[in-house]
């Protein structure tokens, strides 16, 4: 149950946290009629409503005080209210952003390296990573539940909204399979540029799912991001068209890889909606565990279609031959770097996902994406280094120009002090 107080603009003083603490005692009983004499409160008929899964955002300032009947996670909602402005000046957001950038660079490099020995068996690798997600997140959630960090109310909320997590899991499963399928045939430096298309997709998903609105300057910034991506991929595609017959394939795989981020963007915005509009303070590992469980379930349900695609990619005639070849590549019979590369990828990817979800929770999905853009030139530079089993990428003038245009678009988008939501 939640009680709502409507404050007039003239009487709005102090923080949301102070307001909740001041009126917490008045919020303990739905029948309390003495609220009308609360100082600074514009009286209206007391509203008693259930904590809805997706409460509508009110037009006026509404202060929600959680009662004992609401399954919350303590005063975490107050902290979230102070941080969800997304400003990078807050120390917690700043430190999380730095960690997110570093893990983004390492994650992308190890990801591309692990695809070299497993380029024909990306579906097997995606299954392995998904199982590791479920095991790691589930174990952590169980430990936090025993320690009392995760409450019974949070688990009940998650179990009663499995449909939401099923949608998130389906989107993430699609992203994983399509992304690995396309990334196995694309240059590493190109991946870091193409992945920035997620900014456009997240902006679109936020517009439709969260009701955010953007200024003309922000829209222009997003268009510059798209232009920067096109400029960056054009030289490599033109070179392939001039010397080989695989130029069209690079264009096609680039489109598939970019499209995979549309599903990832929608999943991220849905997670933000879960955190911000669920009416309950959810633990990070609640969302991670249930999303991964649903991702695994969707992957298993789609096995017939996925297996057919995997056999085609590996040029295997049957599933037994495919599994034999995948296991041989995974344990290192065809290369000296496996399975350590896969294990490293899982470790860094877990840290990357947890840090990203934390940033999404205390800021927003779009803010987290803008932060990740800082890693673009650094990741491209990393692929120019002499890394094991990877061919060195070169910085052509067009790639530099594309990165400059891309980062200019990010700056233009992020420049406004206040974004309309």
N, C-alpha and C positions, 0 to 999 in steps of 0.2 A: 504494500500500500504506500502511496506517496501523497503528500499534502502540497498544494501549490499556493503561493502567495504572489500577488501581482503588485509590483512596486511602480510608483510613478517616477518619471525621470527626475523630478525635482527632489524627491526623497531618496533617490538612489545614492547611498553613501557606503564607503567601505568595500571590502571584497566580498565575493560570494561566500567564502569560507566564514567570515565573521558574521554574515547574515544568517547562515545556517546554524552557527553555534548559538547566536542570540535567541533564535526562535525554535531551537530544538525541543525545548520543554513544551512549547505550545503545539508542537507537531505530533506529540505522542498519542493523542486521542483524536480520532476522526470526528467525534461529536463535540469537541471543544468549541464553544461559541464565544469564548473570551478573546478570540483572535482579533475581534473588531477594534479593541482598544490598543493593539500593538502600535507603538510609535513608528511613524514613517511608513505605515502600510496603508495603501488604498484599499478599503474594504470591498470585497465582493463575496458572493455566496461561497462558503467553503467547498472546495472541490476535492472529492475523494475518488481516486481512480487507481486501478491496478497498474503496476509497473509494466507498461506495454513493451513488446519486443521492439517495435519501431515507432516510438512516440513522435508526433508531429512537432516540428520546431515552432514555438509560439511567436506571434508577431510582437508581443510586448515582453519585457523582461519577466521571467517567471523563475522564482527561486524554489528549487525542489529540495526538501529536507527529507532524508531517508529515515524511516522509522524502524523499530525492531522487527517489524513484520517483513521488511524488504530484505532480501538476501543480498547484502552488499559485502564489500571487502574492506570495511572500516572506513577511514577517511581518505582512501585513495582517490575517490572522485573529486575531493577538494583539490588535491595536488594536480590531478588531470585538468581541472578547470583553470588552474593558474598557468599551465604549460601549453594548453592546446591552441594558443595563439600562433605557435610555430616559430617564434623568434629564435634565431640562433644565438642571441645574447645570453640566454639562460644557460648557466654552467652545465646543467644536466643534459640539455639538448646539444650544446656545443661538444661535450665529450662524446656523447653517443654518435654525433655526426662524424667526428674524426675517426672513431673506431669503424663506423660504417664505410667510410671511404677506403681505409686501409684494407679491410676485409673484402671489399668489392674488387680491388685490384688483384689481390692474391687469389680470390675465388675464381675470377675470370681466367687468370693465367693457368692455374691448376686444372680448371675445367677443360680448357683447350688441349692441355698436355695429355689428360686422361683419355681424350677422344682419339688420339693417334693410334694406340694399340687396339682400341675398342671401336674404331670407326665403322666396322661392319656389324657391331653388336650393341648399338646404342640403346635398343629396347631392353636388353639384358641389364645394361648399366643403370638405366632409369628404374627398373624393378629393384635392383640392389639398393639404390639410394632411397627409394620410397620405403622399403622395409627398414632401413636404418633410421629414417625419420621417425617411423612409428615406434621403434624400440627405444630410441634416445628420448623422444618427447614423452612417451608413455611412462618410462622409468622415472624421469624427472618429475612428472605430474604426480605419480604415486608417492614419491618422496616428499613433495611439497604438501600433499594431502595429509600424510602422516604427521608432518611437522605443524599442521594447523594453518599453513599459509593459504591454502585453498579451502574454502568453506563448502558446506553441503549445498547451500543455495546456488553457488556457481555451477556445480555439477548438475543440479536439477534444471537450471536454465539451459545448459548446453544439451542435455538429453531431450528437452522439450522443443528444441529448435534444430534437430538434426537435418531438417530440410535445407536450412541456410548453409550448414557445413557441407552438405552433399553438393550444393551448387559450387561452393568454393573449391571443394576437392575435385570436382569435374573440370573446372577451369584450370586448376593447377596441373592436373594430369595431362590435359591437352597441351598446355604450355610446355611441359617437360618433354613429351614425346616429339612434338613438332620442332622444338628448339634443338634437341640433340640430333634429330634427323637432318636438319639443315646445317647445323654448326659443323658437322663432321666433314663437310665438303667446302667450307669457306675459310679464307685466311683469318688468322687470329686477330690481327689489327682491325679487320673489317667488322668483326663481331662486336667490339667495344663501341663502334660508331652506330651500327644498326640497332643495337640494344637501346639507344637513346630515343627511339621512336615510342618507347613506353610513355614518355612525357605527354605526347599528344593523346595517346589512348587513355591515360589516367585523367587528363583534363576533360575528355569527352565523357568518361564514366562518371566523374564527379559532377558534371553538368546534369546528367540524366538521373543519377541515383542519389545524389546529395543536394541537388538544387543549387550548386554554386554557379555564380555568374562572373564573367571575366571582362576586363576593360579592353578597349581596342589595342592598347599597348601590349597587353598580355597575349592577345590573339596574334599580334604581329610577331612577338617573340617566339611563339610556337611555330609559326610559319617559317621563321628563320631557322629553327631547329630542323625542320623537314628539309629545307634547302641545303643546310650544311651536310645532312646525311647523303643527299643525292650527289653533291659535289664530291664527297669523300669516296663514294663507291664507283663513280664514273670512270676514273683512270684504270682501275683494275679490270672493270668490265670491258672497256674499250680495248685494252691490251689482249684480253682473252678472245674477243671477237676478231682481232686482226691476225692472231697467230694460231688460234685453235678453233675447234668447233664447240667449245664448252662455254662460250660467253653467255649464251642464252640461259644455260643452266645456272650460272652465277647470278644472273638477274632473278631467275625463278627461285633459287634457294635463298637469296637475299629477301625476296618478298615473303617467303614462307617463314623465315626467321623473324622478320619484323612483325608479321601477323601473329606469331605465337605470343608476342608481348601484349596483344589486345586482350587475350584471355588472362594473362598475368595481371594486367592493369585492372580489369574488372574484379578479379579476386581480391586485389589489394584494397580497392575502394569498398568492397563488401566487408572486409575485415575492419576497415575504419568505421564503417557504419555499425558493426557489431559493438565496437569499443565505445563509440560516442553516443549511440542511441538505443542501447539495449536496456537502459534503466537499471543497470547493475554494474559494479566494478569487477570486470573479468580479469583473471590472471592470464599472463601471456601464454602459458603452457596449456591452458584450457583451449584456447583458439588453435595453437599449433598442433596439439594432440588430436583434436577432433577433426581438424582440416586434413591432417595426414592420414587418419583412419579412413575418412571418406575418399581421399585421393587413392588410397590402396584399394578400397572396395570398387571404385569406378574402374580402376585399371584391371582388376580381376574380371569384372563384368564384360569389359571390352576386349578380353583376351583373344577371342576368335579373329576380330578385325586387326588387332595389334600384332598378333602372331603372323598373320598373312603379310602385313607390311614388313615385319622383321625378317621373314624368310626371303622376301624380295630384295631387301637391302643387303642381306648377307649372301645372296645367291645360293641359298641352301635349298635342297629338294624336300626336306622334311624337318620336323621339329627336333628329332633326335640328333641329326647332323648339326643343326643350329646350336643346340645346347652344348654339344661336345666342343664345337669350335669356340663358343663364347667362354666356356670354362677354361679351355686351354689358353685363350688370350688373357683371361682375368687373372689366372694364377701365375702368369709370367712365362709360359712356354714359348711365346712368340716375341717376348721382349723382357728386358731385365728390370723395367720400372714398375711392373705390376706384381702384386695388387696394391703396392704402396701408393701409387698415384690415386687410385680409386678411394683408398682409405683417407688420404690427405684431402681429397676433394670433399668427401662426406664431412670431415671434421671442420674444414673452413666454411663449407656451405651451411652447416648447422649454426656456426657462429654468425655468419653473414645474415641468415634468415632471422635469428633471434634478435640481433641488433637492429635489423631493419624493421621488424615488428614493434620493437620497443620505440623506435623513432616515429613510426606510424601512430603509435598510441599517444605519445606525448606531444606530437605535432600533427601531421596529416599525411596521407598517402602522397599527395602532390609535393609537399615539402620534402619528404624523404626522397622522392625522385629527383628533385632539384639538387639536393645535397649529393646524390650519387653522380651527378654530372661532373663534379669536380674530379672524379676518378677517370674521366674519359681520356684527356691527354696523357695522364700518368700511365694508364693501362696501355695506350698505344705506344708510348715510349718503352714500356716493359717488353713488348713484343719485338722491339728493335734490338734487344739485348741477345747475346748468344745463350739462349735457353736450351736445355737438353731436349732432344727429339723434336724440336720445333724449328722450322725454317725462319730465318730472320726476316722481319718485315722492313721495308724501307719507307722513309718519310718523303714522299713526293710532294712537290709544291701544291698540287691539288688537294692532297690530304691535309696539309697544313692550312690551306685556305678554308677547306670544309670545316676543320675543327674551330678555326677562328669565327666563322659564320655561326656555327653551332653554339659556341660559348657566348657569342654576342646575343643570340636569341635568348639564351638562358638568363643573361644579365638583364635584357630588356623585360623579360617576363617577371623576374624576381625583384625588379627595382621598386615598384610601388610599395609604399610603406604599409598600405592597408588594402587587402584583396577583398573584393565583394564576394560574399558567400550566400 
